[in-house]
Amino acid sequence: KQEVTQIPAALSVPEGENLVLNCSFTDSAIYNLQWFRQDPGKGLTSLLLIQSSQREQTSGRLNASLDKSSGRSTLYIAASQPGDSATYLCAVRPGGGGSNYKLTFGKGTLLTVNP
Amino acid sequence: GAGVSQSPSNKVTEKGKDVELRCDPISGHTALYWYRQSLGQGLEFLIYFQGNSAPDKSGLPSDRFSAERTGGSVSTLTIQRTQQEDSAVYLCASSFPPSAEQFFGPGTRLTVL
């Protein structure tokens, strides 16, 4: 059974700092990995999707990397801003055929960026 | 609409009552998913619909939970005889094709008193 772990559970940084959020998964046979952002009381906003054949994806100040063989992904946020404060979730989609659409989520990292 | 919508945004009910939660996926998205987010439990998969295929109900926690999708679009998640442990945020997502990234709605926060 796939398990996804996110470390740290919470992180508080001053504005402007570069930071890294970590995600690890136990079964490396994944189809893709997706990073989401969740604001309090809101749904999930997709940030980046990395296919299993890719090593990284970039969008603006965000860069996500994937090392499938070691079961790890990182989300790098450059020059953090108070508006980045949210919970960040990673989710993996299993590889192989059949029911490979069920995402398994980590419990998230609560990020606070202080002005 | 531009995104996935869900209604109601909040629902408070008494233990034992039935509730219905609604999801409108992004137009053209053939795959629709329901997830539940409980405090301290993270997000868990409930059910998946794809086109006219039989839904995958393997994530439903008990037979009090059911869902349907009419006309390949709108979906309703029904919880019968609600229990306090059903209190959670219920999130709906859609995608096209099924292998693509999933787009989530804002969720319905259910509170069972």
Interface residues (C-beta under 8 A of the other chain):
Chain A: Y31 N32 Q34 F36 G41 K42 G43 L44 T45 S46 L49 L89 A91 R93 S99 N100 Y101 K102 L103 T104 F105 G106 K107 G108
Chain B: V4 Q6 A31 Y33 Y35 G42 L43 E44 F45 Y48 Q50 D56 S58 G59 L91 A93 S95 P98 S99 E101 Q102 F103 F104 G105 P106 G107 R109
